[in-house]
């Protein structure tokens, strides 16, 4: 009987491990999708920033724009 109990215990552990692995896989997949969305958002923000800088002219590197009251 001890051998049967041992096998049942191992099968239960395997089932719990399978569930845990699937849950972890789901989390990793969701994180991957979130990373892709964030990368797209960052790319869009960089593009918009470059447009704004281009519109207002950044001037020479190291050169500061005059203060707004000029």
N, CA, C and O atoms as a GROMACS GRO file, in nm:
protein
  280
    1UNK      N    1   0.082  -0.120   0.000
    1UNK     CA    2   0.000   0.000   0.000
    1UNK      C    3   0.086   0.125   0.000
    1UNK      O    4   0.046   0.226  -0.059
    2UNK      N    5   0.199   0.123   0.063
    2UNK     CA    6   0.287   0.239   0.071
    2UNK      C    7   0.333   0.280  -0.069
    2UNK      O    8   0.348   0.399  -0.097
    3UNK      N    9   0.357   0.182  -0.156
    3UNK     CA   10   0.402   0.211  -0.293
    3UNK      C   11   0.293   0.286  -0.370
    3UNK      O   12   0.323   0.380  -0.444
    4UNK      N   13   0.168   0.245  -0.352
    4UNK     CA   14   0.056   0.311  -0.419
    4UNK      C   15   0.041   0.454  -0.367
    4UNK      O   16   0.019   0.546  -0.445
    5UNK      N   17   0.053   0.472  -0.236
    5UNK     CA   18   0.044   0.606  -0.177
    5UNK      C   19   0.154   0.696  -0.231
    5UNK      O   20   0.131   0.814  -0.259
    6UNK      N   21   0.271   0.641  -0.244
    6UNK     CA   22   0.386   0.717  -0.296
    6UNK      C   23   0.360   0.761  -0.440
    6UNK      O   24   0.388   0.876  -0.476
    7UNK      N   25   0.307   0.672  -0.520
    7UNK     CA   26   0.277   0.705  -0.661
    7UNK      C   27   0.168   0.812  -0.667
    7UNK      O   28   0.178   0.905  -0.747
    8UNK      N   29   0.065   0.799  -0.585
    8UNK     CA   30  -0.043   0.897  -0.582
    8UNK      C   31   0.012   1.034  -0.542
    8UNK      O   32  -0.023   1.137  -0.600
    9UNK      N   33   0.098   1.035  -0.440
    9UNK     CA   34   0.160   1.160  -0.394
    9UNK      C   35   0.241   1.225  -0.507
    9UNK      O   36   0.233   1.346  -0.528
   10UNK      N   37   0.319   1.145  -0.578
   10UNK     CA   38   0.399   1.197  -0.690
   10UNK      C   39   0.310   1.251  -0.802
   10UNK      O   40   0.341   1.355  -0.861
   11UNK      N   41   0.202   1.183  -0.831
   11UNK     CA   42   0.110   1.229  -0.935
   11UNK      C   43   0.043   1.361  -0.894
   11UNK      O   44   0.024   1.448  -0.978
   12UNK      N   45   0.008   1.375  -0.766
   12UNK     CA   46  -0.052   1.499  -0.719
   12UNK      C   47   0.049   1.614  -0.728
   12UNK      O   48   0.015   1.724  -0.771
   13UNK      N   49   0.172   1.587  -0.688
   13UNK     CA   50   0.276   1.690  -0.699
   13UNK      C   51   0.295   1.734  -0.843
   13UNK      O   52   0.308   1.852  -0.872
   14UNK      N   53   0.297   1.637  -0.933
   14UNK     CA   54   0.315   1.670  -1.074
   14UNK      C   55   0.199   1.756  -1.124
   14UNK      O   56   0.220   1.851  -1.200
   15UNK      N   57   0.078   1.723  -1.083
   15UNK     CA   58  -0.038   1.801  -1.125
   15UNK      C   59  -0.028   1.945  -1.074
   15UNK      O   60  -0.055   2.039  -1.148
   16UNK      N   61   0.011   1.963  -0.948
   16UNK     CA   62   0.028   2.097  -0.893
   16UNK      C   63   0.141   2.172  -0.965
   16UNK      O   64   0.129   2.291  -0.992
   17UNK      N   65   0.248   2.102  -0.996
   17UNK     CA   66   0.359   2.164  -1.067
   17UNK      C   67   0.317   2.205  -1.208
   17UNK      O   68   0.355   2.311  -1.256
   18UNK      N   69   0.240   2.122  -1.273
   18UNK     CA   70   0.189   2.156  -1.407
   18UNK      C   71   0.103   2.282  -1.401
   18UNK      O   72   0.115   2.370  -1.487
   19UNK      N   73   0.017   2.292  -1.299
   19UNK     CA   74  -0.066   2.412  -1.282
   19UNK      C   75   0.020   2.535  -1.257
   19UNK      O   76  -0.005   2.642  -1.312
   20UNK      N   77   0.122   2.520  -1.174
   20UNK     CA   78   0.211   2.632  -1.143
   20UNK      C   79   0.288   2.676  -1.267
   20UNK      O   80   0.301   2.796  -1.292
   21UNK      N   81   0.337   2.582  -1.343
   21UNK     CA   82   0.411   2.614  -1.465
   21UNK      C   83   0.320   2.686  -1.563
   21UNK      O   84   0.362   2.783  -1.626
   22UNK      N   85   0.197   2.642  -1.577
   22UNK     CA   86   0.104   2.709  -1.667
   22UNK      C   87   0.074   2.850  -1.620
   22UNK      O   88   0.068   2.942  -1.702
   23UNK      N   89   0.055   2.869  -1.490
   23UNK     CA   90   0.028   3.003  -1.436
   23UNK      C   91   0.148   3.095  -1.460
   23UNK      O   92   0.130   3.210  -1.499
   24UNK      N   93   0.269   3.045  -1.438
   24UNK     CA   94   0.389   3.124  -1.464
   24UNK      C   95   0.402   3.158  -1.612
   24UNK      O   96   0.439   3.269  -1.648
   25UNK      N   97   0.371   3.062  -1.697
   25UNK     CA   98   0.376   3.086  -1.840
   25UNK      C   99   0.278   3.196  -1.881
   25UNK      O  100   0.311   3.281  -1.963
   26UNK      N  101   0.158   3.194  -1.824
   26UNK     CA  102   0.059   3.297  -1.853
   26UNK      C  103   0.109   3.435  -1.812
   26UNK      O  104   0.091   3.533  -1.884
   27UNK      N  105   0.172   3.442  -1.694
   27UNK     CA  106   0.226   3.570  -1.646
   27UNK      C  107   0.336   3.619  -1.739
   27UNK      O  108   0.340   3.737  -1.774
   28UNK      N  109   0.426   3.530  -1.778
   28UNK     CA  110   0.535   3.568  -1.866
   28UNK      C  111   0.482   3.616  -2.002
   28UNK      O  112   0.533   3.713  -2.058
   29UNK      N  113   0.382   3.549  -2.053
   29UNK     CA  114   0.323   3.590  -2.181
   29UNK      C  115   0.260   3.729  -2.169
   29UNK      O  116   0.276   3.812  -2.258
   30UNK      N  117   0.190   3.755  -2.059
   30UNK     CA  118   0.128   3.886  -2.038
   30UNK      C  119   0.235   3.994  -2.023
   30UNK      O  120   0.219   4.104  -2.074
   31UNK      N  121   0.344   3.961  -1.954
   31UNK     CA  122   0.452   4.058  -1.939
   31UNK      C  123   0.518   4.087  -2.074
   31UNK      O  124   0.555   4.201  -2.101
   32UNK      N  125   0.532   3.986  -2.156
   32UNK     CA  126   0.589   4.006  -2.289
   32UNK      C  127   0.504   4.101  -2.372
   32UNK      O  128   0.556   4.188  -2.440
   33UNK      N  129   0.372   4.083  -2.364
   33UNK     CA  130   0.282   4.172  -2.437
   33UNK      C  131   0.291   4.314  -2.382
   33UNK      O  132   0.289   4.410  -2.459
   34UNK      N  133   0.300   4.327  -2.250
   34UNK     CA  134   0.312   4.460  -2.189
   34UNK      C  135   0.443   4.527  -2.232
   34UNK      O  136   0.445   4.647  -2.258
   35UNK      N  137   0.549   4.451  -2.240
   35UNK     CA  138   0.678   4.506  -2.282
   35UNK      C  139   0.669   4.557  -2.425
   35UNK      O  140   0.721   4.664  -2.456
   36UNK      N  141   0.605   4.481  -2.511
   36UNK     CA  142   0.591   4.524  -2.651
   36UNK      C  143   0.511   4.655  -2.657
   36UNK      O  144   0.548   4.746  -2.730
   37UNK      N  145   0.402   4.663  -2.582
   37UNK     CA  146   0.321   4.786  -2.580
   37UNK      C  147   0.403   4.904  -2.528
   37UNK      O  148   0.398   5.014  -2.584
   38UNK      N  149   0.480   4.882  -2.420
   38UNK     CA  150   0.562   4.989  -2.364
   38UNK      C  151   0.670   5.034  -2.462
   38UNK      O  152   0.699   5.153  -2.472
   39UNK      N  153   0.729   4.940  -2.534
   39UNK     CA  154   0.830   4.976  -2.633
   39UNK      C  155   0.769   5.061  -2.743
   39UNK      O  156   0.831   5.157  -2.789
   40UNK      N  157   0.649   5.027  -2.785
   40UNK     CA  158   0.581   5.106  -2.888
   40UNK      C  159   0.550   5.246  -2.836
   40UNK      O  160   0.565   5.344  -2.909
   41UNK      N  161   0.507   5.256  -2.710
   41UNK     CA  162   0.476   5.385  -2.652
   41UNK      C  163   0.602   5.471  -2.640
   41UNK      O  164   0.598   5.591  -2.669
   42UNK      N  165   0.711   5.412  -2.598
   42UNK     CA  166   0.837   5.486  -2.587
   42UNK      C  167   0.882   5.533  -2.724
   42UNK      O  168   0.926   5.648  -2.739
   43UNK      N  169   0.871   5.449  -2.824
   43UNK     CA  170   0.908   5.489  -2.960
   43UNK      C  171   0.823   5.607  -3.007
   43UNK      O  172   0.874   5.700  -3.069
   44UNK      N  173   0.694   5.603  -2.978
   44UNK     CA  174   0.605   5.713  -3.015
   44UNK      C  175   0.642   5.840  -2.940
   44UNK      O  176   0.643   5.948  -3.000
   45UNK      N  177   0.673   5.829  -2.813
   45UNK     CA  178   0.712   5.947  -2.736
   45UNK      C  179   0.842   6.006  -2.789
   45UNK      O  180   0.856   6.129  -2.796
   46UNK      N  181   0.937   5.922  -2.825
   46UNK     CA  182   1.064   5.970  -2.882
   46UNK      C  183   1.035   6.042  -3.014
   46UNK      O  184   1.090   6.150  -3.039
   47UNK      N  185   0.950   5.985  -3.097
   47UNK     CA  186   0.916   6.047  -3.225
   47UNK      C  187   0.853   6.184  -3.203
   47UNK      O  188   0.889   6.281  -3.269
   48UNK      N  189   0.759   6.192  -3.109
   48UNK     CA  190   0.693   6.320  -3.080
   48UNK      C  191   0.793   6.422  -3.025
   48UNK      O  192   0.789   6.539  -3.063
   49UNK      N  193   0.880   6.377  -2.937
   49UNK     CA  194   0.981   6.466  -2.880
   49UNK      C  195   1.070   6.522  -2.991
   49UNK      O  196   1.099   6.642  -2.993
   50UNK      N  197   1.112   6.436  -3.082
   50UNK     CA  198   1.198   6.481  -3.191
   50UNK      C  199   1.124   6.580  -3.281
   50UNK      O  200   1.186   6.673  -3.333
   51UNK      N  201   0.995   6.561  -3.301
   51UNK     CA  202   0.915   6.657  -3.378
   51UNK      C  203   0.911   6.793  -3.309
   51UNK      O  204   0.930   6.896  -3.373
   52UNK      N  205   0.887   6.792  -3.179
   52UNK     CA  206   0.879   6.917  -3.104
   52UNK      C  207   1.014   6.988  -3.106
   52UNK      O  208   1.020   7.108  -3.129
   53UNK      N  209   1.119   6.915  -3.082
   53UNK     CA  210   1.253   6.974  -3.083
   53UNK      C  211   1.282   7.030  -3.222
   53UNK      O  212   1.341   7.137  -3.235
   54UNK      N  213   1.243   6.959  -3.324
   54UNK     CA  214   1.264   7.004  -3.461
   54UNK      C  215   1.184   7.130  -3.493
   54UNK      O  216   1.233   7.218  -3.564
   55UNK      N  217   1.062   7.141  -3.441
   55UNK     CA  218   0.977   7.257  -3.467
   55UNK      C  219   1.033   7.383  -3.403
   55UNK      O  220   1.030   7.491  -3.463
   56UNK      N  221   1.083   7.370  -3.284
   56UNK     CA  222   1.129   7.487  -3.210
   56UNK      C  223   1.278   7.511  -3.226
   56UNK      O  224   1.332   7.607  -3.171
   57UNK      N  225   1.344   7.426  -3.301
   57UNK     CA  226   1.486   7.443  -3.326
   57UNK      C  227   1.567   7.438  -3.199
   57UNK      O  228   1.562   7.528  -3.115
   58UNK      N  229   1.641   7.334  -3.186
   58UNK     CA  230   1.722   7.317  -3.066
   58UNK      C  231   1.846   7.404  -3.072
   58UNK      O  232   1.913   7.421  -2.970
   59UNK      N  233   1.881   7.461  -3.189
   59UNK     CA  234   2.000   7.542  -3.201
   59UNK      C  235   2.124   7.454  -3.199
   59UNK      O  236   2.116   7.332  -3.210
   60UNK      N  237   2.236   7.518  -3.186
   60UNK     CA  238   2.362   7.444  -3.178
   60UNK      C  239   2.367   7.368  -3.048
   60UNK      O  240   2.309   7.409  -2.947
   61UNK      N  241   2.436   7.258  -3.050
   61UNK     CA  242   2.450   7.179  -2.928
   61UNK      C  243   2.525   7.262  -2.826
   61UNK      O  244   2.628   7.320  -2.857
   62UNK      N  245   2.475   7.267  -2.705
   62UNK     CA  246   2.537   7.343  -2.599
   62UNK      C  247   2.488   7.488  -2.594
   62UNK      O  248   2.511   7.557  -2.494
   63UNK      N  249   2.421   7.535  -2.698
   63UNK     CA  250   2.368   7.671  -2.702
   63UNK      C  251   2.231   7.673  -2.638
   63UNK      O  252   2.146   7.590  -2.670
   64UNK      N  253   2.209   7.766  -2.549
   64UNK     CA  254   2.079   7.775  -2.483
   64UNK      C  255   1.990   7.873  -2.557
   64UNK      O  256   2.037   7.973  -2.610
   65UNK      N  257   1.863   7.845  -2.559
   65UNK     CA  258   1.766   7.937  -2.619
   65UNK      C  259   1.751   8.056  -2.525
   65UNK      O  260   1.770   8.043  -2.404
   66UNK      N  261   1.718   8.173  -2.580
   66UNK     CA  262   1.699   8.290  -2.492
   66UNK      C  263   1.580   8.269  -2.400
   66UNK      O  264   1.488   8.195  -2.434
   67UNK      N  265   1.582   8.333  -2.284
   67UNK     CA  266   1.470   8.319  -2.192
   67UNK      C  267   1.341   8.369  -2.256
   67UNK      O  268   1.347   8.449  -2.350
   68UNK      N  269   1.226   8.324  -2.210
   68UNK     CA  270   1.098   8.359  -2.272
   68UNK      C  271   1.066   8.510  -2.269
   68UNK      O  272   0.986   8.554  -2.350
   69UNK      N  273   1.125   8.589  -2.180
   69UNK     CA  274   1.090   8.731  -2.171
   69UNK      C  275   1.163   8.816  -2.275
   69UNK      O  276   1.141   8.937  -2.278
   70UNK      N  277   1.247   8.759  -2.360
   70UNK     CA  278   1.316   8.837  -2.463
   70UNK      C  279   1.227   8.861  -2.580
   70UNK      O  280   1.269   8.924  -2.677
   0.00000   0.00000   0.00000
